[in-house]
Amino acid sequence: MWVLVRLKGFQELASVDHALRRFFDVVEIRRPEAVSVRLGRALYRVLAERIVAREDLPRVDRSAMDGYAVKAEVTFGASQFKPKILTLVGNRVVGDECAKQVWTGNPVPEGASAVVMLENTKRVDDRIEVWAPVAPGENVSKSGEDVRKGEVAVEAGIRLRPHHLGLLAALGMSNVRVFGKPKVAVLSTGNEIAEVGSERQEGQVFDVNRHVVSGLCEELGASVVDLGVARDERREVVEKLKRGLRADAVITSGGTSVGGSDLMPEIISEAGSPGVVVHGVAMRPGMPTALGIVGGKPVLVFPGNPVAVMFAFEVFARPLICRMLGLSREEVRPSLMAKVTRRVTAALGRRTFVRVRVFRSAGEFFAEPVSARGSSLISTMTRSNGYVVVPEDREGLEEGEAVLVLLFDGVGEA
């Protein structure tokens, strides 16, 4: 009887927004414990602690240029035609009509209030000619100008990028606490799937989805637990799912439509409460997507076609993994506005993801549609560098229409 019901197709599709709300209302996000790592190993990890500066940065007033530290007022009126002549000194105090040579980063000596750039001077024995005036504080990095003692230098939940590491290094931090990497178990299902490197049987295709999903997980910073391929056989799928539930989350592909061999939604619901909370989403591609929770662990079941897998991951797995990583906000893809080069049709009532090739021509950005269909054609992704979202209340995009493009690769010239 179950098979007959499934063969009738999806009776109702959840909107993308409803599916997201329903899933995140039910799922409990479990972040891995924080660990201490050396600063040199912290790149792209998510900071688990708020960093408060223990001292001013810089600690003292420093020269921002190679040049001479002076009292600013003695340079007023200086020019190449009427230079100010100052005596060079080597002590720590700069008096009237005096200057001390400093290099970038050197402390500014007592009594000095500015630094004259080296190129605006000429040295003659133990004196210098100053050819341009400087204002008080000019070419000087003030104590605490970068960060004040007690100020929050970096907030928790930030993905550490090279500039964050630079700031932490300047504050003298050799180790930082970061969130551990969540483990995501990845499984492909289907009798038609063969392992890459194995011998294919007639009618089989090599497993693409596991490599795609694993790469997307690792790109975000999660660790992957590879469950391999499971045939459309209940016992094998159940066993693989049990193994996967030792991880923090499970992502599978295939076996989620309404055919007789599509076992995943039924198996997930039988594995534990609440089981499947969403099955069938009003999106193209990716409509058969199912979302479930088993033993408190999120289980995402994506369609079998590679492009559908990628967009289902974009919509559902990306925000999930961002939360599991401990990020304070979801990382969205970079975007730009571009003009569509030709008309695109879409299905009313479904959120449609259109692959596009963005290029720049004569100072403007254009988005050339690659395909709105063909979810089995992985080459449509390699020929694209972004995508456009057509909302549910639109039947398509018009030629020349300005649209927001979300990028997953760089943009070149036409």
N, C-alpha and C positions, 0 to 999 in steps of 0.2 A: 504493500500500500504506500510506503514511504517513497519508493521509486516512482510510482505513478504520480504522486503529488509533485515531486520535483520535476518531472518531465513536462508538467504544464507550464513551467517557467516561473519567473518572479511575479508574485501577485502584487507586490508594492515595493517601490524603491525609495530609500531614504535620501533626502537631499544631502549634499556634502556637509553643509553646516550642521544639520540635525545629527548626522552620523558622528561627526566630531564631538558634538556636545554629549551625545549619548555615551560614547566610548569613554571620554575623559571624566564624565560624571561617575562612572562605575569603576574605572581602573584606579588602582592605588600605585602611585609612582614610588618605586623604591630605588633610592640612589645608593650606589656602592659606597663603602666607607672611605673616608679621606685618608690619604697616604702622604708621607713626606718624601719629596724628591729633590735632587740637586737642581739648582737653577738651570744648569745646562741641559737638563732632561725635561724641562717643564714646558717647552714650546708646544702650543696648541692644546695643552691640558687646561682643565677648568679649575680656576682658583677656588679653594674651599674655605678660605679665611679672608676677612677684611684686613688689608694691610694699612696700618697707621704709622706715619713717619715718626721715628724716634728722635729726629733732629731736623734742623732746617736744611734745606737743599737749595742752593749751595750753603755750606756751613758759614762761610765768610763772604764778603764782597770780593768778586773775582773779575779779572780783566776779560772782556769778551773779544779782545783784539790783540794782535801784536802791536806794540807801540810804547807810549810813555805815559806814566801816571802823573797827573798834574792837578793843581788847584784850578778848577775850570775858569774862574774869573780872571786869571792872569793871561788867558788866551784871547780874551775879548778884543776884537778889532784886528786880530792877526790876519795877514794875507801874504801872498807871494811877493807882493811889492813892498809890504811893510811887515816882515815877520817879527814874531816875538822871540827874543833870545833867552833861553833858560839854561841854567847850570845843571849838569847831570850829577846825581848823588847816588851813593850805593847803600845808604842806611835805610832803616825801616820807616823813617818819618820824612815826608816831603813838605818842605817849607815854601815860603813865597819865592817866586822867581826860580824855582827848582823843578826838576823832573827826574823820575826814575824809570829806567827801562823795564818793561814787563812783557811777558809772553802770554798768549791766550791761556786762561786758566790759572794764572798766578794770582795770589792774593793782592788786593789793592792796598798799598801802604798807607799808614796813618797820615792824615793831613791831605791826601789826594781825594778828589771828588769826581774825576773823569779820566778817560784815557784818550790821548791823541793817537790816531792811526799812524802807523809807521810811514805810510806813503805820503802823509801830509807834513812830513818833517825832513830835515836834513841835518846830519850830525857833522859837526866841525870840532875836532878834538874832544874836549870835555864839555861841550855845549851842544845844544840843538837849536835849529831854527824851526819855529812852529808856523805853518803857512795857513792854517784854518782854525777858527775858534771851535771850542766844544762847550756844550751846555753841562751843567751839573748832572751827574749820573750817566752821561753819554758813554757808550761802549763799556759799561760796567754791569755785570750780573749781580744784583743785590742779594744779600743773605736772605734765604727763604723765598726768593722770587719764584723758584720752581715749585717747591712744596714747603709748607710751614710745618714745624714740629707740632704733632698732634692732629694734623690734617689727614683725612683718608686719601691715601695715595692710589690704591687700587681696590675696587669693591669685590667682594666675593661673588662668584657666579659669572665672572668674566673669562672668556677664552684667552689664554695668554698668548699674545703675539710678540714679535721681536721688540716692538717699542715698549711693551710692558716689561719684558725681561730687562731692557736697558734701564728703566726706572727702578726696578727692584735691585739691580746691580748697583746703581748709584746710591741706594739706601743701605748697601752693604749686606744684602740678604743672600746667603749662599744656598739656603734651602727654603722651599715653600711647600705648603700643604695643598694638595690638589685632590679632586674627587677621583676615585678609582674608575676604571673604564667599565661601563656596563657590558655584560656578555649577551650577545644576541645569537641564538641558534638559528641556522638557516637550512631549510629543507626544500628540495624539489620533489614533486610527485608526478607519477604518470608512467604507464607501461611504454609510452612512446619516447621516453627520455633515456638517453644513453650517456654515460660518463665520458667527458672529453678524454681522449687517449685510448678509449676502449674500442672494440669492434662493434659497429652498429648492426643491428638486425634490420631486416626489411621493414620499412615504415617508421623507423626510429630517427630522431634528430638528437644532436648533441645538446647537453644541458647548458643553456645560456643563463637562465634566471638566477641560479645559485651564484654565479660569478658576478652578475650585475648587482644583486642584493648585497652580497658580501662587500663589494667595492663601495657601494653607497654607505653601508654601515661604517666601514673603516674610514671613509672620507670624513664622516662626522666625528670620528674619534672613539667608536665602540669597538670592542673585541668580538670576533666572529667564532662561533662554534659550528664547525661544518658537519652537518648531519647526512650529507650525501644525497642520494636519490632513493626514494621509496616507490615501489610498484603500487598499482591500484589494488592493493590487497590489505584488507582491514588489519590483520594481525601485524603486518610489517609497519603500516602507518602508525598504529597505536604505540608500538615499541619505539619508533623514532620520536614520536611526540613526547613520550615519557622521558627519554634522554634529553630532549630539548628543554623540558621544563626544569631541568637542573640549572639552566641559564636564567638570566633576568627577563628575557623576552624571547618569543619564537616568531619567526617569519617564514611562512611556507608559500609556495606557488603551485598552482594547478589544483584540480580537484575541488573547485569551489562553485562551479556553475550548477546547472539543474539536470545534468545527465545522470544516467544510472551508475556510472563509475565515479561520480564526484562525491567522495566520502567525507571530506574534511569537516564541513560544518556539523554533520551528524556526530562524528567522532569527538569533536571539541565539546559539544554540548553534553555528550555522555561522560566526558572525562572529569567534569566538575562544574559546580555552580559558580557564576551564572551561565557559563558557556558562551554561546554566540549571542551577542547583543545587537549586532547589525549584520544583515546579509542582503546585499544588493544595494548599490549606491547609484544615484542618478548622476553619473559622470561618464564621459567618453574620452579616452578608453578607461577601463577599470571597473565597469559596472558590476561584475560578479564578486567584488571584494567582500570579505566577511571579517568582522572584528569580534574577538572574544576574550574572555578572561577565564583561566583555569588555575585553581590554587593560588589566586592572587597575581598570577603572571599574565601579562598581555600576550595574546596570540593573534597575529595578523595573517590572514589567508588571502593571498593575492591571486589574480587570474594567471593563466598559463602563458599568455602572450607577453613577450619581453617589454614592449613599449607600455602595455597596460601595467605591468609590474613597476616600471619606473615611475609612472605618474601616481599609482596607488602609494608607492613609497613616499613620493613627494608630498602627498596630501596627508597621509596618516602616520607613516613611520618617522618622517623627519621631525614633526613636533613631539612625538613620543620620545625619541632618542635624545632630543635636545633637553627635555625635562629630566630624563634619566641621567644625563651627563652632569646635571646640576647647574646648567646655564640659567641665568636670571631672566632671560628672554629668548624666544625662538630666533634662531638665525635665519633670516630670509635671504633669498638670493639677490645679488645686485640686479638692478633694473634700469631701464631707460625707455624713453618714449620714441616710437618709430612709426613711420607710415606704412600701412599694408600695401603691398605691390599689386595685389589682385583680390577679387572678392572671394570670401570663404563662407561656405554654408555650414550650419550647425543644427543640431536637433533641439528644438524648443523643449524646455523642461529638463534638460540635462546640462551640467557644466562641462564644457568641451575644452580640451587642452590641445591647442594647435601648435605643432612643431614649426619653427621658422628659422630661416637663415638671416641673421641681421648683418647688414653691411652699411658702410658710410660712403656717401657720394656727394660731392660738392658741399660738404659741411653739414649734410643732413643724414639722419639714420633711417633706413628702410628695412622692413620685415617681409621677406619673401616666404610665403607659406610652403612648407615641404610636404606636409600631409596632415589632414585632420582624421584620417582613417588609417587602415593598415597597421593594426597594433601588433602584428607578428613580424613586421619589417624593421629589424633592429637598425638597418642602415639609414632609416629616416632620422634616427637620433644622431648618428655619426655625421650626417650631412646638415644637421641643425646646430645652432649654438644658443638657442633659447626657445621659449614657448610663450604663447599668448593664451590667456584664459577668457573664453567666451561665456558670459554668465547665462544662467538658466532662462532668463527672460528675453534672450536674443536668439534670432534665427541665423546669425552669422555676422560677418564683418564686411564692410564696404571697401572697395578699392580706394586708397588714399586716406582712409580713416586713421587717425592717430591712436595708437594703442600702447599699453604698458607691456613691455617685454621683460620677462624674467630670464636672466642669462645663466647658462651653465658652462660657457666657454667664452673666449675672447672675441672681439669684433674687429674685422679687417675692412679694407677698402673694397669697393666694387671691382 
